[in-house]
Amino acid sequence: MALDEDALLAVQVAYYRARAPEYDRVYAERADLRELVAVVDGLPIAGDVLELACGTGQWTGALAARARSVTAVDASPEVLALARARTAAPRVRFERADLFRWRPRRRFDTVFFAFWLSHVPPSRLGDFWDTVAAALAPGGTAVFVDEGPAAAAREEVASQVRRLEDGSAYRIVKVFHDAAELIAELGALGWSAEIEGRGEFIVGLARPRAGFAD
C-alpha cells in the first residue's frame, strides 16, 4: 500500500520537533560528525548563503564564519530556538518554513544543506532542485553533505522508522544516495555535480548548467 507523502512529511516534521532536545547528542557522541563539520572550510562557501534545514545550527556557525550573510531555514520552531541560541550573530537570520512549500524571495551565492537531501522523497527530488536553482544567483553553487549508501529498502516512498528516547516511533523519509547515481540524476535535472565519499558520508557540489537557472 502506497504511503501518503503529505502525511509522511508531516510525521517527519513532528519527529524533528520532538527530537530537538536529543538531536545534538549524536554530534557529542560521534567524532566523525564533528570532524565532518570542518569540511566547510574546504568548500566554496562564500557571499550570501542560504542554509536549508538548518536544524539546531550545528553547521550554521561554520557557514557564518565564511559568509557575508546566512539565511537559515527550518520547519521546526524547536530546533530553530536551539540554532538561534547557538549562533547569535547579526549576519545570521533564521526563518521558519516548510521546505516543500517554501520559495526563495531572493537569490544567494551559496545554497547549503546538510543531512537534508536524504529526507526528500524521490518523487519530489526534481521540485526540490528547482527550488535550489531558483535560490541561486548566477554563478552560484549548491553545497551539500549527507549519509552515503546503506542497505535501505526503496518503497514507493522510501522511509525508515526512527525512535526517540521515550520509545515513540516515527516513520520518516530516508533515501541513501549513491554518489554516481546521484550525479546522473542531477545531470538529468540540468545540473553539473561533483560528489565524493568521505567515510560514511557524501559531500557534493552542484551548479546549474548554462540556461537551466535563468
Residue pairs with C-beta under 8 A, 6 or more apart in sequence:
2 156
2 157
3 155
3 156
3 157
3 159
3 171
5 121
5 123
5 124
5 157
8 121
8 157
8 159
8 171
8 172
8 173
9 100
9 121
9 173
11 170
11 171
11 172
12 119
12 170
12 172
12 173
13 75
13 76
13 98
14 170
15 162
15 164
15 170
15 172
16 23
16 55
16 75
16 76
16 79
17 76
17 77
17 78
17 79
18 164
18 168
18 170
19 162
19 164
20 56
20 76
20 78
20 79
20 81
20 82
21 78
22 164
22 165
23 55
23 56
23 79
23 82
24 56
24 58
24 82
26 33
27 33
27 34
27 58
32 199
32 200
32 201
36 145
36 198
36 201
37 58
37 59
37 62
38 62
39 145
39 198
39 203
40 59
40 62
40 63
40 66
41 62
41 66
43 143
43 203
43 205
44 110
44 141
44 143
44 205
45 63
45 66
45 67
45 110
45 112
45 143
46 66
46 67
46 68
46 109
46 110
47 67
47 68
47 108
47 109
47 110
47 137
47 140
48 67
48 68
48 69
48 71
48 108
48 109
48 110
48 137
49 63
49 64
49 66
49 67
49 68
49 69
49 70
49 71
49 108
49 109
49 110
49 111
49 112
50 70
50 71
50 73
50 104
50 108
50 110
50 111
50 112
50 135
51 59
51 60
51 63
51 70
51 71
51 72
51 73
51 112
51 113
52 73
52 99
52 111
52 112
52 113
52 116
52 132
53 73
53 74
53 75
53 99
53 113
53 114
53 115
53 116
53 119
54 60
54 72
54 73
54 74
54 79
54 80
54 83
54 94
55 74
55 76
55 79
55 83
55 114
55 115
56 79
56 82
56 83
56 86
57 72
57 79
57 82
57 83
57 84
57 86
57 87
58 86
58 114
59 112
59 114
59 145
60 70
60 72
60 83
60 86
60 87
60 92
61 86
61 87
61 89
63 70
63 112
64 70
64 87
64 89
64 91
64 92
67 91
67 110
68 91
68 109
69 91
69 92
69 93
70 89
70 91
70 92
70 93
71 93
71 94
71 95
71 108
72 80
72 83
72 87
72 92
72 93
72 94
72 95
73 94
73 95
73 96
73 97
73 99
73 102
74 80
74 83
74 94
74 96
74 97
75 96
75 97
75 98
75 99
76 96
77 96
80 94
80 96
83 94
84 94
99 116
99 128
99 131
100 124
100 127
100 128
102 131
103 131
103 134
104 131
104 134
104 135
107 134
107 135
107 136
107 137
107 140
108 135
108 136
108 137
108 140
109 136
109 137
109 139
109 140
109 141
110 140
110 141
110 142
110 143
111 132
111 135
111 136
111 140
111 141
111 142
111 143
112 142
112 143
112 144
113 142
113 144
113 145
114 144
114 145
114 146
115 145
115 146
115 147
116 144
116 146
117 128
117 144
117 146
117 175
117 177
118 146
118 147
118 173
118 174
118 175
118 176
118 177
119 172
119 173
119 174
119 175
120 128
120 173
120 175
121 157
121 158
121 173
121 175
122 154
122 157
122 158
122 175
123 157
125 185
125 189
126 189
129 186
129 189
129 191
132 142
132 206
133 190
133 208
133 212
133 213
134 213
136 142
136 208
136 213
138 213
140 207
141 205
141 206
141 207
142 191
142 204
142 205
142 206
142 207
143 204
143 205
144 203
144 204
144 206
145 201
145 202
145 203
145 204
146 177
146 201
146 202
146 204
147 176
147 200
147 201
147 202
148 176
148 177
148 178
148 179
148 197
148 200
148 201
148 202
149 176
149 177
149 178
150 176
152 158
152 160
152 174
152 175
152 176
154 175
157 173
158 173
158 174
158 175
159 171
159 172
159 173
159 174
160 171
160 172
160 173
160 174
161 169
161 170
161 171
161 172
162 169
162 170
162 171
162 172
163 169
163 170
164 170
177 202
179 195
179 196
179 197
179 202
179 204
182 193
182 195
182 202
182 204
183 193
183 194
183 195
186 192
186 193
186 206
187 193
190 208
190 209
190 212
191 206
191 207
191 208
191 209
191 212
192 206
192 207
192 208
192 209
193 204
193 205
193 206
193 207
194 204
194 205
194 206
195 202
195 203
195 204
195 205
196 202
196 203
196 204
